[in-house]
Amino acid sequence: MTSGAPQKRRLTILGSTGSIGTNTLDVIDQLGGRDAFEIAAVTGNGNIDLLAEQAKATGAELAVTASERHYESLKSALAGTGIEVAAGRSGLIEAAERDADWVMAAIVGTAGLAPTLAAAERGADIALANKECLVSAGDLFVRAVAEGGGRLIPVDSEHSAIFQSLEDDQRHAVERIVLTASGGPFRTWSREQMAGVTAEIARAHPNWSMGLKISIGSASMFNKALEMIEAKHLFDVAPSQIEVIVHPQSIIHSMVGYTDGSVIAQLGCPDMRTAIGYALTYPMRTKLDVDRLDFAKLARLDFEAPDEVRFPALRLARTAMERGGLQGAVMNAAEEVAFDAFVSGRIGFLDMADIAEAIMDRMTAVAPAVSMDDVFAADSEARTRAAEAIAAKERAAGAAA
């Protein structure tokens, strides 16, 4: 009696056209592509040509654009292929609810909240690259994963490093979690120098190739601030146990310190495919075509304490964790609005943190979330208040000119 072919794993990639999504598809190709995996759904936003190309190359059952105005373009691009097409928030949730045992959650921003939650609630394993699920709705999201019965596997290089460095039977002995940060392109710049930078300058990361939002978040260290809040929920540690250290080479991706003085770290060349591959094959490891670390060529590894005066986002993260409730959602929403204003040239680089802090201080009385409706309400209010603050700042600047 012969056994049948091994069952293919079914995957969904939420945010397939972004940097995480394209690298996920590269890893899938390396590990056997359509011979080893079935793709239930791929989703993107405005890059319809790439989304359609991905859907056809992977044989996806469903392709979704988050932008309803791009629905007809996607439908036309996939005409005759048999691939289903959907759009908008409902389309993203439909993709998340498709029968797939592993879901890459790589939609950037709060747009990724509802579909990722839907995938968690039905019990899928979640490869988490979306920060907002934990920053804005950490308690609700962790509970949804637990109740759904799936696994939550971090994909951010720092959280993946911690995940790999944690010893399952030694969780009681974790003393501290140390997140490493490259310091971004402005690591040695003064506040006066940073005041005049443009989005084009801020997006140039020294080590990683990433999208605009993540690159500028790295430059301002808002990405690291969000990662601090994520770490609290992912690893169930107190805010006082979370440290950040600047490590310009980005070789040590993060560390776990134990009560016996030991520190266990995960090292590797800066390549997000390593963390993606680990999340896809966990708990096993597999061969990946990525650069190998050559210790003889490293020469040195540098570390320095972060400067929370020049990079106040880190201080804001601690404030959000200490206040609790929906402060994470408020901080994230206000920063997203400020980010858009910075990219469009309406405010300066340093104004992003000022706007986020001002809105956080104005919304300290917001009650803790009972449901996702509470999260979305706080998010919406913070966005409105941030937009008003930016408009007021522009009016003041115009009056002074």
FENWO-V580807 format. One record per helix or strand. SS is the DSSP state (~ for helix, > for strand). FROM is the first residue (numbers start at 1). LEN is the number of residues. If there is no record, write none. Layout:
ss->SS from->FROM len->LEN
ss->SS from->FROM len->LEN
//
This chain:
ss->> from->9 len->6
ss->~ from->19 len->12
ss->~ from->33 len->3
ss->> from->37 len->8
ss->~ from->48 len->11
ss->> from->62 len->4
ss->~ from->68 len->10
ss->> from->84 len->4
ss->~ from->88 len->10
ss->> from->102 len->4
ss->~ from->111 len->11
ss->> from->125 len->4
ss->~ from->132 len->4
ss->~ from->138 len->11
ss->> from->152 len->3
ss->~ from->157 len->9
ss->~ from->168 len->6
ss->> from->174 len->8
ss->~ from->191 len->4
ss->~ from->199 len->4
ss->~ from->212 len->9
ss->~ from->222 len->14
ss->~ from->239 len->3
ss->> from->242 len->5
ss->> from->252 len->7
ss->> from->263 len->5
ss->~ from->272 len->10
ss->~ from->295 len->4
ss->> from->304 len->2
ss->~ from->313 len->11
ss->~ from->327 len->17
ss->~ from->351 len->12
ss->~ from->372 len->29
//
